[in-house]
Amino acid sequence: MDKDFEILKKTITRTIDFFPERYKQKPLKRRIAVRMRYTKKDSYLEYAHLLENNKEEQRLLHKTLTINVSKFFRNYETFKKIENAVLPKIFDTYKNSGGIVKVWCAGCATGEETYTIAMLIDTFLKEKKLSVPFTVIGTDIDTDSLEKACIGCYRKELFNEMPEQYIDEYFERNERLCVRHSIKERVHFKRLDLEEDDEELNDLDLILFRNVLIYMERMFQEKVLLHIYRRLCENGFLVLGKVEMLFGEVKKMFTVLDSRERIYRKC
Ligand SMILES: C[S@@+](CC[C@H](N)C(=O)[O-])C[C@H]1O[C@@H](n2cnc3c(N)ncnc32)[C@H](O)[C@@H]1O
């Protein structure tokens, strides 16, 4: 059984460019089982065979394995804390410096978090009457999600944590709510595995890395956190998801700004 599962994992890596070893094995098995039930395959080997030859199943498995749920202002309190305790520190440094503030949403799924932080910064700058340029880069391994992020139109149910003022200012109301150009031009998306290097992603002021780590094996978590650490500028900020935390070597490389909201600063 375990040998068969190993064979299936190799097939997954080869066919859908997803590395199962990096993720927690029990939940991974549960998600694979969903596709096996759906396709009526009783064994890992049968399912591996199907996957090898079926492009649509490859797409659906990728979708099942990369959990793409997101929401605007997910954990509202975290964004409040970023607004009050992080943005003033970042933008004070840049006042009249001519530099550009860079934010990275690592594992951005369908873009809600990327647009949320862009709107938060835009509003903050308007209120403080500052004109510092900024850019937000959203990256993910799931191209279907990134396509949705680029389109930027969302069902209304995703907005229940979002204050009305942001909807009026930054969205066009149709059947769905679509992000206005003024905020889209601050944001861009690209496909990138967390382990890959990208020349744009260095010297970052703020990284949102939320609800991605939780799915990963501990060894891979450490590796990715180190990678993230190196991408931050001196004194840059890192925000993790509500149930995620720093540990091991990397923990010593940050100070805690807010333990409840999982906000850290590179030291
Ligand atoms: C649950 S979503 C988190 C979305 C957003 N950060 C939030 O908190 O609302 C997790 C995302 O991480 C992405 N992901 C998983 N492994 C990844 C990897 N190795 N490199 C880049 N993205 C990855 C998945 O594709 C998925 O879209």
The ligand as an SDF file (V2000), in Angstrom:
LIG
                    3D

 27 29  0  0  0  0  0  0  0  0999 V2000
   -5.3060   28.6190    1.4240 C   0  0  0  0  0  0  0  0  0  0  0  0
   -4.5120   29.5050    0.1280 S   0  0  0  0  0  0  0  0  0  0  0  0
   -4.0130   30.9810    0.9650 C   0  0  0  0  0  0  0  0  0  0  0  0
   -4.4920   32.2250    0.2570 C   0  0  0  0  0  0  0  0  0  0  0  0
   -4.1820   33.5310    0.9880 C   0  0  0  0  0  0  0  0  0  0  0  0
   -2.8120   33.6320    1.3480 N   0  0  0  0  0  0  0  0  0  0  0  0
   -5.0630   33.6840    2.1960 C   0  0  0  0  0  0  0  0  0  0  0  0
   -4.6100   33.5280    3.3230 O   0  0  0  0  0  0  0  0  0  0  0  0
   -6.2520   33.9790    2.0250 O   0  0  0  0  0  0  0  0  0  0  0  0
   -2.9720   28.6030   -0.0620 C   0  0  0  0  0  0  0  0  0  0  0  0
   -2.2960   28.8630   -1.4080 C   0  0  0  0  0  0  0  0  0  0  0  0
   -0.9210   28.4530   -1.3430 O   0  0  0  0  0  0  0  0  0  0  0  0
   -0.5490   27.9900   -2.6250 C   0  0  0  0  0  0  0  0  0  0  0  0
    0.6590   27.1580   -2.5310 N   0  0  0  0  0  0  0  0  0  0  0  0
    0.7960   25.9330   -1.9720 C   0  0  0  0  0  0  0  0  0  0  0  0
    2.0450   25.4920   -2.1270 N   0  0  0  0  0  0  0  0  0  0  0  0
    2.7280   26.4450   -2.7920 C   0  0  0  0  0  0  0  0  0  0  0  0
    4.0800   26.5550   -3.2560 C   0  0  0  0  0  0  0  0  0  0  0  0
    4.9690   25.5690   -3.0530 N   0  0  0  0  0  0  0  0  0  0  0  0
    4.4370   27.6790   -3.9180 N   0  0  0  0  0  0  0  0  0  0  0  0
    3.5360   28.6850   -4.1230 C   0  0  0  0  0  0  0  0  0  0  0  0
    2.2420   28.6360   -3.7190 N   0  0  0  0  0  0  0  0  0  0  0  0
    1.8470   27.5220   -3.0530 C   0  0  0  0  0  0  0  0  0  0  0  0
   -1.7680   27.2090   -3.0810 C   0  0  0  0  0  0  0  0  0  0  0  0
   -1.7830   27.0310   -4.4900 O   0  0  0  0  0  0  0  0  0  0  0  0
   -2.9160   28.0760   -2.5640 C   0  0  0  0  0  0  0  0  0  0  0  0
   -3.4040   28.9450   -3.5540 O   0  0  0  0  0  0  0  0  0  0  0  0
  1  2  1  0
  2  3  1  0
  2 10  1  0
  3  4  1  0
  4  5  1  0
  5  6  1  0
  5  7  1  0
  7  8  2  0
  7  9  1  0
 10 11  1  0
 11 12  1  0
 11 26  1  0
 12 13  1  0
 13 14  1  0
 13 24  1  0
 14 15  1  0
 14 23  1  0
 15 16  2  0
 16 17  1  0
 17 18  1  0
 17 23  2  0
 18 19  1  0
 18 20  2  0
 20 21  1  0
 21 22  2  0
 22 23  1  0
 24 25  1  0
 24 26  1  0
 26 27  1  0
M  CHG  2   2   1   9  -1
M  END
$$$$
